[in-house]
Amino acid sequence: MAGPLAGVKIVEMNAIGPAPVATMILADMGAEVIRIDRMAAGFFDGDGSLLGRGRRSIAIDPRKPGASEVLLKLIDGADVLIEGFRPGVMERLGLGPDVCLARNPKLVYGRMTGWGQSGPLAPTAGHDLNYISLSGVVNAMGHPDRAPTPPLHMVGDMGSGAMFLVTGVLAALFEAQKSGKGQVVDAAICDGATLLASMYYEMRHKGRWNDQRGSNMLDGGTPFYGCFTCADGKFISIGPLEPQFYQDLIQRCGVADDPAFKAQYAVREWPAMRARLEQLFLSRTRAEWCELLEGTDACFAPVLDFSEAPNHPHNQARDMFFESEGVLMPSPAPRFSRTPSEPGQVVRNGTNTLEVLQELGLAEADIDTLRASGAIA
């Protein structure tokens, strides 16, 4: 059964970071993707990467004679172009939005960067941590007595980057169907991270959030929203913010009559409550706490590592992982009731070069010329 994006054609300029993840999500949803790969794989290249599933690959050097015209022919027949280079790179290759949209007016031109296409930092280097640092987000993460803790790059690259590129591309595609006109989607990680922090900016304005790390309701300041060590050295998480869920937790744990737990939101009592919770959860193993609390309204879950997560009964029941190339990988999300997503095969760089060139109508002599110029292998 075809996915919801069946029939959508995407040309992807291979890059690192969030752009390949965004394209993977679109490919999982059924889009037909041709990835433009480098002639030689670099250190961070996606050659054979499981995140590169669902594409066909053409390896071509756009700087060589005749290569840019081949790429423009590919883009002429595409609905979407996705690139993740620094601002100006595509323009220097002769593949900028002005050129591409002049030839293909309905094209959605997706651009993924850290700093965005404009602004004083736009041309400078950076990585996930740098981009989200500018949004105020990183300062709010970590222990109050140490420097901020770098989060996993799923916060910036994936959540603030890839997902906003996907959202922008889909919105622009929808609009292009009505207007017949494409446009540029400028997806910047710093923009996405700042927007995702909207709730914290509002809470801060209302005096419900302060800049001291580890002192707020959702950053570990509340003792009943956090992770704790168990008797076996493993960890559990609790988060019963609502009074009814908090009562469920302390009742099941047998501490409802303990004075330390009487007033949930009495901030002055939180240090004593935290000390008692730490002591409490050290009294049993993680498995024992799971037996007591998992599946209840106590807002509880075990903290699993990457080797444990695929084996959890809930994850297995929802088929949240599948095997690809001998590796367990997360399954596509979200789920569609009528047109389900389907992860495609992983290809090596350049696997489909000849096939794609022939589909474009290039004669053997033209292909030989490209090969002689070093544009293709």
Secondary structure as UniProt FT lines:
FT   TURN            4..7
FT   STRAND          9..13
FT   HELIX           18..28
FT   TURN            29..30
FT   STRAND          32..37
FT   TURN            43..44
FT   TURN            47..48
FT   HELIX           50..52
FT   TURN            53..54
FT   STRAND          55..59
FT   TURN            62..63
FT   TURN            65..66
FT   HELIX           67..76
FT   STRAND          80..83
FT   TURN            87..88
FT   HELIX           89..92
FT   TURN            93..94
FT   HELIX           97..103
FT   TURN            105..106
FT   STRAND          108..113
FT   TURN            120..123
FT   HELIX           128..133
FT   TURN            134..136
FT   HELIX           138..140
FT   TURN            144..145
FT   HELIX           154..162
FT   HELIX           163..179
FT   STRAND          183..188
FT   HELIX           189..196
FT   HELIX           198..205
FT   TURN            206..207
FT   TURN            213..214
FT   TURN            217..220
FT   TURN            223..224
FT   STRAND          226..229
FT   TURN            231..232
FT   STRAND          235..238
FT   HELIX           243..252
FT   TURN            253..254
FT   TURN            256..257
FT   HELIX           259..261
FT   TURN            264..265
FT   HELIX           267..269
FT   HELIX           270..281
FT   TURN            282..283
FT   HELIX           286..293
FT   TURN            294..295
FT   STRAND          300..303
FT   TURN            306..308
FT   HELIX           309..311
FT   HELIX           313..317
FT   TURN            318..319
FT   STRAND          321..324
FT   TURN            325..326
FT   STRAND          327..330
FT   TURN            349..352
FT   HELIX           353..359
FT   TURN            360..361
FT   HELIX           364..373
//
